[in-house]
Amino acid sequence: GFVLALLLIWVLGGFVQLPPQRDDLLWTTLAGCLCFFVIGLADDLFALPPLPRLALQLLVAMAVWSQGVRIGAIDLPFNPFGGVPGAIELSDGLSLLTTVIWLVGITNAINWLDGLDGLAAGVSGIAAVGLLSVSYSLNQPAPGLLAAALAGSCLGFLRHNFNPARIFMGDGGSYFLGFALAAISIVGPAKGLTSVSLLLPLLILSLPLADMSAVIMGRLSSGHSPFYPDRRHLHHRLLRTGLSHRRTVVLIYAFTQWLAALALVPLGGWQGGLALLAVALLSGLGTMAPAAAEAPSAAQLQALQNALNGSDPAALAALLDHGPGLDPTLLQRRWSSLRQQFPDARWQLSPGAATQNGQPTVSLRVSGTRSLGPTSYRLEAEQL
């Protein structure tokens, strides 16, 4: 969808008035997006180890830098070395280092955010709308067109990716979105002429960046590799508070909208900022209001039951991550314990009676031999 939107803009003459140098940056950005998509697709198909995958990302980022998509100067409202505030020119070495860290960092931040249905696509779409607004406020039409195409493709994909998802983007899709956001912010707002230009894309993308930084520091403090899989991400923490899958996703949407609204205020676009802020507040309040939950479908119950009765913990974890919004910690621990004590234990799921406030429930029944009596649990369907 992103590529087709750009081709349509090109056919209609949207890029005719752009200087040749800016036109080249657009196609370099598109080529980089496709390269990152190929890396992610290879990871989806062949499960590449983390270090080779990171090495490929660094090579593509350096190639894109060599073609002009780079951070050549940093505009700050103050001068840390004294003197008149303004742009700090970067040497080629510092420019390469800063650009590669920016491109690879944001790409992986979006990839790590892809833990719930609709989360990465929705956050990327909101961030793209924010970059679109900032680009046009800074009179940067080229990145604005890129951001508009990206926002449209994200929202179109979100129709099929929101919980319960029918299609998934995988690492290929999340790498594509992450690199596109990072590159657009470089060729647009980060090259603006105002003193806050570099801070604007950083503010819009601060949520996935902060989440990735917190996860890395937590893993390192525990003595693990930064690539060690765990459940430290923001969406995992929100699920553990009792929020459902959908409410967790919408609440993170609200956070991202709020940050995008703040980015518009320094540019004088306070009306648009207030509009985005109002939507963010309403979305956040909506996640806190009680809502009637829909009973899980027979297919959902059957898929979870098959995973519980299987012997592959990774399959169960993947299903719980991308399907039901139930915090799986307690269920997985109980499942692992029973698997060790009673290898022939069988799990059976069936619709349960509604609660007093009308919430449907699911009855979870575990049975086995060795004098293990049947045990029943009641789980809210909203969390499933």
C-alpha positions as CSV (number, residue, x, y, z in Angstrom):
1,G,0.0,0.0,0.0
2,F,2.8,2.4,0.8
3,V,4.6,1.8,-2.5
4,L,1.4,2.0,-4.5
5,A,0.5,5.3,-2.8
6,L,3.9,6.8,-3.7
7,L,3.6,5.6,-7.3
8,L,0.2,7.2,-7.6
9,I,1.6,10.5,-6.3
10,W,4.4,10.3,-8.8
11,V,2.0,9.5,-11.7
12,L,-0.2,12.4,-10.7
13,G,2.8,14.8,-10.6
14,G,3.1,15.2,-6.9
15,F,6.9,15.0,-7.1
16,V,7.4,17.2,-10.1
17,Q,8.2,20.4,-8.3
18,L,10.7,18.7,-5.9
19,P,14.4,19.5,-6.4
20,P,16.3,16.5,-7.9
21,Q,18.2,16.1,-4.6
22,R,15.0,15.8,-2.6
23,D,13.5,13.4,-5.2
24,D,16.6,11.1,-4.8
25,L,16.1,11.1,-1.0
26,L,12.5,9.8,-1.5
27,W,13.6,6.8,-3.6
28,T,16.6,6.1,-1.3
29,T,14.1,6.0,1.6
30,L,11.9,3.6,-0.3
31,A,14.8,1.4,-1.2
32,G,15.9,1.3,2.4
33,C,12.4,0.3,3.5
34,L,12.3,-2.6,1.0
35,C,15.8,-3.8,2.2
36,F,14.6,-3.8,5.8
37,F,11.5,-5.6,4.8
38,V,13.6,-8.3,3.2
39,I,15.6,-8.7,6.4
40,G,12.5,-9.0,8.4
41,L,11.0,-11.5,6.0
42,A,14.1,-13.6,6.1
43,D,13.8,-13.6,9.9
44,D,10.2,-14.7,9.7
45,L,11.0,-17.5,7.3
46,F,14.4,-18.7,8.6
47,A,14.6,-17.3,12.2
48,L,17.8,-15.5,11.8
49,P,20.0,-15.1,14.9
50,P,20.0,-11.6,16.5
51,L,23.6,-10.6,15.7
52,P,23.5,-11.5,11.9
53,R,20.2,-9.7,11.7
54,L,21.6,-6.6,13.4
55,A,24.7,-6.7,11.2
56,L,22.4,-6.6,8.1
57,Q,20.5,-3.7,9.5
58,L,23.7,-1.8,10.1
59,L,24.9,-2.4,6.6
60,V,21.6,-1.1,5.0
61,A,21.6,1.9,7.3
62,M,25.2,2.8,6.3
63,A,24.3,2.4,2.6
64,V,21.3,4.7,3.0
65,W,23.6,7.3,4.8
66,S,26.0,7.2,1.9
67,Q,23.1,8.2,-0.4
68,G,22.3,11.3,1.5
69,V,19.7,10.2,4.1
70,R,21.7,11.5,7.1
71,I,21.7,13.7,10.1
72,G,24.4,16.3,9.2
73,A,23.6,18.8,11.9
74,I,21.8,19.0,15.2
75,D,19.7,22.1,15.8
76,L,19.4,22.9,19.5
77,P,17.9,25.8,21.4
78,F,21.1,26.0,23.4
79,N,24.8,25.5,22.7
80,P,26.4,22.9,25.1
81,F,29.8,24.2,24.2
82,G,29.0,27.9,24.9
83,G,28.4,30.6,22.4
84,V,25.4,31.4,20.3
85,P,22.7,28.7,20.1
86,G,22.2,27.1,16.7
87,A,23.1,24.2,14.5
88,I,26.0,22.0,15.6
89,E,27.6,20.6,12.5
90,L,28.6,16.9,12.7
91,S,31.7,15.4,11.1
92,D,31.2,12.6,8.7
93,G,32.0,10.0,11.4
94,L,29.6,11.5,14.0
95,S,26.9,11.9,11.3
96,L,27.3,8.2,10.3
97,L,27.1,7.1,13.9
98,T,24.1,9.2,14.8
99,T,22.2,8.3,11.6
100,V,22.8,4.6,12.0
101,I,21.8,4.6,15.7
102,W,18.7,6.6,14.8
103,L,17.6,4.3,11.9
104,V,18.4,1.0,13.5
105,G,17.1,2.1,17.0
106,I,13.7,3.2,15.8
107,T,13.3,0.2,13.5
108,N,13.9,-2.2,16.4
109,A,11.8,-0.1,18.8
110,I,8.7,-0.6,16.4
111,N,9.6,-4.2,16.0
112,W,9.6,-4.8,19.7
113,L,6.3,-3.0,20.1
114,D,4.7,-5.5,17.8
115,G,3.5,-7.7,20.7
116,L,-0.3,-7.3,20.5
117,D,-2.8,-7.2,17.6
118,G,-2.9,-3.8,16.0
119,L,-0.3,-2.2,18.3
120,A,2.6,-1.6,16.0
121,A,0.4,-0.6,13.0
122,G,-1.7,1.8,15.1
123,V,1.2,3.5,16.8
124,S,3.1,3.8,13.5
125,G,0.0,5.3,11.9
126,I,-0.4,7.9,14.6
127,A,3.3,8.7,14.5
128,A,3.1,9.1,10.7
129,V,0.2,11.5,11.1
130,G,2.2,13.5,13.6
131,L,5.2,13.6,11.2
132,L,2.9,14.6,8.4
133,S,1.6,17.6,10.4
134,V,5.1,18.6,11.5
135,S,6.6,18.3,8.0
136,Y,4.0,20.6,6.4
137,S,4.4,23.0,9.3
138,L,8.1,23.2,8.5
139,N,7.3,23.5,4.7
140,Q,8.7,20.1,4.0
141,P,6.4,18.6,1.3
142,A,8.6,15.6,0.4
143,P,8.6,13.9,3.8
144,G,5.0,15.0,4.2
145,L,4.0,12.9,1.2
146,L,6.0,10.0,2.5
147,A,4.3,10.3,5.9
148,A,0.8,10.6,4.3
149,A,1.4,7.4,2.3
150,L,2.7,5.6,5.4
151,A,-0.2,6.7,7.5
152,G,-2.8,5.6,5.0
153,S,-1.2,2.1,4.6
154,C,-1.1,1.7,8.4
155,L,-4.7,2.6,8.8
156,G,-5.8,0.4,5.9
157,F,-3.8,-2.6,7.4
158,L,-5.1,-1.9,10.9
159,R,-8.6,-2.8,9.7
160,H,-7.5,-6.4,9.4
161,N,-4.8,-6.4,12.1
162,F,-6.8,-5.0,15.1
163,N,-7.9,-7.6,17.7
164,P,-8.9,-10.2,16.8
165,A,-6.4,-10.0,13.9
166,R,-7.0,-11.8,10.6
167,I,-3.5,-11.0,9.2
168,F,-0.2,-10.3,10.9
169,M,2.7,-8.1,9.7
170,G,5.6,-10.2,11.1
171,D,9.1,-8.9,11.4
172,G,9.1,-7.9,7.8
173,G,6.2,-5.5,8.3
174,S,7.4,-4.0,11.6
175,Y,10.9,-3.5,10.2
176,F,9.4,-1.7,7.2
177,L,7.3,0.6,9.4
178,G,10.1,1.3,11.8
179,F,12.6,2.2,9.1
180,A,10.1,4.3,7.2
181,L,9.3,6.4,10.3
182,A,13.0,6.8,11.1
183,A,13.9,7.8,7.5
184,I,11.0,10.2,7.1
185,S,12.0,12.0,10.3
186,I,15.5,12.5,9.0
187,V,14.6,13.8,5.5
188,G,11.9,16.0,7.0
189,P,11.6,17.5,10.4
190,A,15.2,16.7,11.5
191,K,16.4,18.8,8.6
192,G,14.1,21.7,9.4
193,L,15.5,25.2,10.1
194,T,14.0,25.7,13.5
195,S,15.8,25.1,16.7
196,V,13.4,22.4,17.9
197,S,13.3,20.5,14.6
198,L,15.4,17.5,15.9
199,L,13.3,17.3,19.1
200,L,10.0,17.0,17.3
201,P,10.4,13.5,15.7
202,L,12.1,12.4,18.9
203,L,9.0,13.5,20.9
204,I,6.6,11.8,18.5
205,L,8.5,8.5,18.6
206,S,9.5,8.7,22.3
207,L,7.1,6.0,23.5
208,P,8.6,3.1,21.5
209,L,12.1,4.4,22.1
210,A,11.5,4.7,25.9
211,D,9.9,1.2,26.0
212,M,12.9,-0.3,24.1
213,S,15.4,1.5,26.4
214,A,13.7,0.3,29.6
215,V,13.6,-3.3,28.3
216,I,17.2,-3.3,27.4
217,M,18.3,-1.8,30.7
218,G,16.1,-4.3,32.6
219,R,17.6,-7.2,30.7
220,L,21.2,-6.0,31.2
221,S,20.6,-5.4,35.0
222,S,19.3,-9.0,35.2
223,G,22.5,-10.3,33.5
224,H,20.8,-11.2,30.3
225,S,21.5,-10.3,26.7
226,P,19.6,-7.3,25.2
227,F,18.0,-9.8,22.8
228,Y,16.8,-12.1,25.6
229,P,13.0,-12.6,25.2
230,D,10.9,-11.7,28.2
231,R,7.7,-9.9,29.2
232,R,9.1,-6.5,30.3
233,H,7.4,-4.4,27.5
234,L,4.9,-1.8,28.3
235,H,2.0,-3.7,26.8
236,H,2.9,-6.7,29.0
237,R,2.9,-4.6,32.1
238,L,-0.5,-3.1,31.2
239,L,-2.0,-6.5,30.7
240,R,-0.8,-7.5,34.1
241,T,-2.8,-4.7,35.6
242,G,-5.9,-6.4,34.4
243,L,-6.6,-4.4,31.2
244,S,-7.9,-6.4,28.3
245,H,-6.0,-6.8,25.0
246,R,-8.1,-4.1,23.3
247,R,-8.0,-1.6,26.1
248,T,-4.2,-2.0,26.4
249,V,-3.8,-1.2,22.7
250,V,-6.1,1.8,22.8
251,L,-4.4,3.2,25.9
252,I,-1.0,3.1,24.2
253,Y,-2.7,4.8,21.2
254,A,-3.8,7.6,23.5
255,F,-0.2,8.0,24.8
256,T,1.1,8.3,21.3
257,Q,-1.6,10.8,20.3
258,W,-0.8,12.9,23.3
259,L,2.9,13.0,22.4
260,A,2.1,13.9,18.7
261,A,-0.1,16.7,20.0
262,L,2.7,18.1,22.1
263,A,5.0,18.1,19.0
264,L,2.6,20.4,17.2
265,V,2.5,23.1,19.9
266,P,6.0,24.6,19.3
267,L,5.2,25.1,15.7
268,G,2.1,27.2,16.3
269,G,-0.2,24.4,15.4
270,W,-1.9,24.4,18.7
271,Q,-5.4,23.9,17.2
272,G,-4.4,20.6,15.7
273,G,-2.5,19.8,18.9
274,L,-5.6,20.4,21.0
275,A,-7.7,18.2,18.6
276,L,-5.2,15.3,18.9
277,L,-5.0,15.8,22.6
278,A,-8.8,15.7,23.0
279,V,-8.9,12.5,21.0
280,A,-6.1,11.0,23.1
281,L,-7.9,12.0,26.4
282,L,-11.2,10.5,25.1
283,S,-9.4,7.3,24.1
284,G,-7.7,7.0,27.4
285,L,-10.9,7.6,29.4
286,G,-12.6,5.0,27.2
287,T,-10.2,2.4,28.2
288,M,-11.1,3.0,31.9
289,A,-14.9,2.8,31.4
290,P,-16.5,-0.5,31.9
291,A,-17.6,-2.2,28.7
292,A,-19.5,-5.4,28.0
293,A,-17.1,-8.1,26.8
294,E,-17.8,-10.3,23.9
295,A,-17.8,-14.0,24.4
296,P,-14.9,-15.7,22.7
297,S,-15.6,-17.6,19.6
298,A,-15.6,-21.4,19.3
299,A,-12.4,-21.1,17.2
300,Q,-10.6,-19.1,19.8
301,L,-11.5,-21.6,22.5
302,Q,-10.5,-24.6,20.4
303,A,-7.1,-23.0,19.4
304,L,-6.3,-22.2,23.1
305,Q,-7.5,-25.7,24.2
306,N,-5.2,-27.3,21.5
307,A,-2.2,-25.3,22.7
308,L,-2.9,-26.2,26.3
309,N,-3.1,-29.9,25.5
310,G,0.1,-29.7,23.3
311,S,3.6,-30.1,24.6
312,D,5.2,-27.0,23.1
313,P,5.4,-24.0,25.5
314,A,6.5,-21.7,22.7
315,A,3.3,-22.4,20.8
316,L,1.2,-21.5,23.8
317,A,3.1,-18.4,24.5
318,A,2.8,-17.2,20.9
319,L,-1.0,-17.8,20.9
320,L,-1.4,-15.9,24.1
321,D,0.8,-13.0,22.8
322,H,-1.1,-12.6,19.5
323,G,-4.5,-13.9,20.4
324,P,-6.4,-13.6,23.7
325,G,-5.5,-10.6,25.9
326,L,-5.2,-12.7,29.1
327,D,-2.1,-12.1,31.1
328,P,-0.6,-15.6,30.6
329,T,1.8,-15.7,33.5
330,L,-0.4,-17.5,35.9
331,L,-1.9,-19.8,33.3
332,Q,1.6,-20.8,31.9
333,R,2.9,-21.5,35.4
334,R,0.0,-23.7,36.2
335,W,0.2,-25.4,32.8
336,S,4.0,-26.1,33.2
337,S,3.5,-27.4,36.8
338,L,0.7,-29.8,35.8
339,R,2.7,-30.9,32.7
340,Q,5.5,-32.0,35.0
341,Q,3.3,-33.7,37.7
342,F,0.7,-35.2,35.4
343,P,2.0,-35.6,31.8
344,D,-1.5,-36.9,30.7
345,A,-3.4,-33.9,32.1
346,R,-6.1,-32.7,29.7
347,W,-7.5,-29.2,29.5
348,Q,-11.0,-28.4,28.3
349,L,-12.5,-25.0,27.6
350,S,-16.2,-24.3,27.4
351,P,-18.4,-21.2,27.6
352,G,-19.4,-20.5,31.2
353,A,-22.4,-18.8,32.9
354,A,-22.4,-15.0,32.8
355,T,-21.5,-13.1,35.9
356,Q,-23.9,-10.8,37.8
357,N,-22.8,-7.8,35.8
358,G,-23.4,-9.6,32.5
359,Q,-19.8,-10.4,31.7
360,P,-19.5,-13.8,29.9
361,T,-17.1,-16.3,31.4
362,V,-15.1,-19.3,30.2
363,S,-14.9,-22.5,32.2
364,L,-11.4,-24.1,32.3
365,R,-11.4,-27.7,33.5
366,V,-8.2,-29.7,34.1
367,S,-8.4,-33.5,34.5
368,G,-5.8,-36.2,34.8
369,T,-4.9,-39.4,36.6
370,R,-2.9,-40.1,39.8
371,S,-5.8,-38.9,41.9
372,L,-5.9,-35.4,40.4
373,G,-9.4,-34.2,41.0
374,P,-11.0,-32.0,38.4
375,T,-10.3,-28.4,39.0
376,S,-12.4,-25.6,37.6
377,Y,-11.5,-22.0,37.0
378,R,-13.6,-19.0,35.8
379,L,-11.9,-16.5,33.5
380,E,-13.5,-13.3,32.2
381,A,-14.1,-13.6,28.5
382,E,-12.9,-10.0,28.1
383,Q,-9.5,-11.1,29.2
384,L,-9.5,-14.0,26.8
